[in-house]
Amino acid sequence: MDRPTVLPTPLEVQVKARPLPRHVGIIMDGNGRWAELRGQPRLEGHREGSVSVREVTRTARRVGVQALTLYAFSSQNWARPAEEVAGLMDLLREYLESERAEILDNGIRLNAIGEVEKLPRFVKDPLERLMADSAHNTGMVLTLALSYGGREELLRAARALAESVARGELDPARLEAHDLESRLWTFGLPPVDLVVRTSGELRISNFLLWQLAYAELCFTDALWPDFRTEEFLRCLSQYQGRERRFGLTSAQVNRDDTPQRAKA
């Protein structure tokens, strides 16, 4: 069955008319609290949160965001109660199966970052299939951060860099930022312009530590299951109202001869 056409709200029209962040990362927080406030098991909050994943992904694709990265499961989440972890893995598998057609039909390329090898086979198999089947799609890159940690990513990249130096492939005295970036899980994705965190928490929680060096940060009190299209659009609008200076002054940013990076 075809989905009904979604008529854009005035806010969506406004957002689409202004420069968008190329790459948005979202720390999806508050599922457990959402459920507890309603006297429900925590897993029901995660289940309702998957609805937000679907809606925010659709909205990002519709307005023209190039890349969306969702912090779905952290390296530290493995330490949660075994029942909750098992439930999260089941929900992840359900998501990959239920959203397969929409991802493929809408030209979305699915990507995953993190220690994906730690995922159970019943999750890893449909994940790898959908990544392979969507590999040539060009509409938007949807990245799921799974068993992901920013410190873990940097450590792996540093090890790979050290191995290249040890083999004589790189001169340590001439290493540049690109040498490390090329060994990060996010290599090939657009620069992260905006990171959103839901649920009122004001911290990064080990997410994209290298990549958010110059990203704009948006914190919202909305719990993730309540974070839907309008809340996402408000975050995009907030980003669009900021001046991005990349260490320069306002006068430099507004000069015609300013490097393009400062105007991004």
N, C-alpha and C positions, 0 to 999 in steps of 0.2 A: 504494500500500500504506500502511495506517495505521501510524503509529509506535507501538511498544509503550508501554503506560502506565509512567511512571517513578514508582516508589514513593519518597516523600520520606524522606530520611535524618533521624535525630534532629536534626542540625544545621540542616537545612532547616526542619523544624518549628519549631525554636527561633527561627530568623531571621524566619520569617513571622509569629510571634507578637509581635514587637517592632517599634517604628517603623523604617521603612526610609528610606534616602536617596532623595529624590525623583529625583535626577539623578546618575548615576554616569558618570564619564569614565575611560577606560582607555588608558594608553600601552602599546601592545602591543609589547614589546621582547624580543629574544632569539631570533628565528627563525634568523638567520644562524649564531649560535653553536651553536644546537641541531643544525643540520645539520653544521657543521664538527666537532663532537664525535663525530659518527657517520660521518665521512668522506664525507659526501654534499654535493652542490652546494647552495649557499645557497637556491636556489629551492625545494628540497624542504622546507626549514624553513618557508618562507612557505606552501607547500601544506599542511603539517601544521598550521600556525597557523590556517588557515581552518577547520579542524575545531574548534579552540578558540573561534573566533568564533561558529560555529553553536551550540556547547554553552553558552557563556556567555550568548548571546542568549536561548536557550530558558529557561535558568535565571532570568535577570532577568525575563523575561515571566511565568514561572510563579510567582515569589515576590511579584510586584507592584511592581517598580521602574517608575516612570513614564517615565523617559527614560534611554537608554544611548547614550553617545557614544564611538565607537571611533576612535582616532588611527591611521588606516590608511596614510596617505601624506603626508609633510610637504612643505612648500615646498622644504626643503633636500634631500629625497630625489631630486629631479630630477638632482642632481649625481652620483648613484651610477653605476656602470658601465652603459652603454647596454643591455647584455644583461640585466642584472638589472631595470632599469626596464621593459623590454619584457615580461619575464616577469611582473612584478608587475601590469602592465596586463592581460595575458592572464588572470591569476588573478582579478583584480577582475571582469572580464567574466564569467568562469565562475561566480563567486560570485553575481553579479546574476541570472544565468540559472538556476542550480541552486536558489537560495533563493527565487525568485519565488513559487512556490506556497505555501511555508511562511509567508512574510511576509504574503501576502494571506489565507491560511486562518486565521491566528492574530490577525488584527486589528491588525497592526503597521503603523505609518506610517513609511515610509522617508524620511529627510531627508539632506541633504548640506551640508557647510559647507566653505569654502575657495575657492581660485581654480579652481573647477570648469571654467571655460572653457578651461583649459589641458589638460584630459584629451583623449585621442584620441577621435575620433568613435565608434569601435567600443565604447568604454566609456561615453561620455556618452549615447548613444542609449538603451541599456537602462536606464541609471541614471534618465534623465528619464522614461522610460515607467513604471518601477516607482514612482517618486515620485508621478507623476500618478495611477496606478491605486490607490495606497494612501493617497491624500491624505485620505480621509474615515474612515480607520480610527482607532479610539480606544483600542486595547489598550495600546500602548506606542509611544514614538517611538524608533526606532533611527536615530541620526545617524552617518554616515560622514564623518570629517574627511579630506578628499582634497585634495592640494595645499594643505594648510592650514598656517598659521603664526600664532601669537598676535600677534607684532609686525606681521605683514602685515595681520591683521584690525584691529588698533588703528589702523594707519596709514590704512586705507581709511575707517574710521569717522571719524577725525579730519578727513580730506579732505571727507567728506560733511557733517560738522558745519560746517566752514569755509565750504563752499559755501552752506549754509543761512543762515549769518550774513551772508555777502556779498550774498545776495539780500534781506536785511532781514527774513527769516522768524524769526530768533532774535536776542535781545539777548545779546551775549557776557557782559555783567555778571550775567545771570540764568541762565546755564547750570547745569544740575544733572546728576547722574549718569545719570538716566533719558535725558537727551538723547543721551548717548553710547551707552548700552546699546541704545537703540532702533535704532541704526545698526550694531550688531554682527551677525555672521552667526547668532549663537545667539538672537537676539531672539525671544521667544515660547516658548522652552523653559523648564522649571522651573529655579530656581537650582541650580548644581552643588554638591552636598553632599559628594561623595566622589570623589577621583581616585586611581586605582590605577596603579602602575607595576610591571611585571614585570622580571625578569632581574637584580635586585640593584643596578641603577643608581639613584643617589640624586639625580636631577635632573628638572626639569620639561620640558626640551627644547622650549620655545616652544609649549607646549600650554595653551590657555584661560587666558592670562595675566591678563586682567581677571576672568574668571568664577571663578577659584579663590581669590579674595581671602580668603574665609572657609571654603573647602572643607577637609575633613579629608583628609589624605594617608596612603596606605597603600602601603608598598614591600614587595615580596616577591621572594625569590631565585628563584622558579620562572621558567624560561624560558617565553615565551608558548606554544609548542606543548604544554607540560606544564601549563598553567594551565587547569584544567577546573572542573567544578561545585563540588567540595569546596573548592578553593582560593579560588574566588570567594565562596562562602558564608562562608569564614573571614574574608575581607576585610569583608564586610557585618557579620559578628558583631563584628569589631574596631571598626568604626564605631559600632555600637550600644552599645558599652561606653564610649564617650567622652562627656564633658560639653562641649557646644557653648555657648560664652559670648558670642561676638560682641563682645568687648571689655569685657563686664561681669564682675562678680565672681560666684563660686558662689552667694553669698547672694542676689544680685539675680536670678540665673537661676531660683532655686528659690522665689522669692516669687510669690504668686498674681497680683500686679498687674504682673508683668514683661511688657513687650511681647511679642507672640507670636513675633516674629522671633528673639528670644533663646532661645526654647524650641524652635525648629524642629529 
